Amino acid sequence: MLRLWGRTSSINVRKVVWAAQELSLELQRTDAGGQFGLVREAQFLSLNPNGLVPLIENEGTTLWESNTIVRYLCARHAPGDLYPEDLPTRFLAEQWMDWQQTTLNPAGRDAFLQWVRTPAAQRDPAAIARSVAATEPLMELLDAHLARHAYLAGDRFTMADIPVGCEIHRWWGLPQDRPARPHLERWFAALRARSGALGVLDQPLA
């Protein structure tokens, strides 16, 4: 049994749900964070002193940080498959997972917060414009990479595609124009077709 705390409106929780579904793991999820609370309670903080979601417990192991959880689940349950054993391939996957957290997510965050979590009368168009200006060159970079590779780490789906796929789902769900990116669109369509992505890449933003 994999226990997960976190609301599915969180991009970071969706990564973990998707990984668990790809691995056919039995998942028990408890809503936490945002309007659900729990994250400032003593019991939760004893497991994750950051007071953030996601948090998992799995066979005596407690972990937080979404991409680390995805790595752990894939390494434990799909070594050589979602978690590549070949070191160059593994660290290519690691590279894209780190890029999602450190580069792509910060660039797109303000546009998401303004469009989805800010009342229309209070939105800051300049903040959206800055976020778009920071994010679209990264989308171009990703499209160019996917012109040469079927998936982020090569010719097959790996753990790397999960966090970046969640980020693209969020960016493309915003009510704004975007340039055509044929290779990125082909890759994302392949992700959406995966049974493990059901309930993740087909959900509205919140």
Salt bridges, closest charged atoms under 4 A:
GLU22 OE2 - ARG194 NE 2.87
ASP31 OD1 - ARG29 NH1 2.56
GLU57 OE1 - ARG3 NH1 3.62
GLU59 OE1 - ARG76 NH2 2.34
ASP81 OD1 - ARG156 NH1 3.81
GLU94 OE1 - ARG71 NE 2.32
ASP98 OD1 - ARG71 NH2 2.82
GLU136 OE1 - ARG181 NH2 2.87
GLU167 OE2 - ARG170 NH2 3.65
GLU185 OE2 - ARG178 NH1 3.91
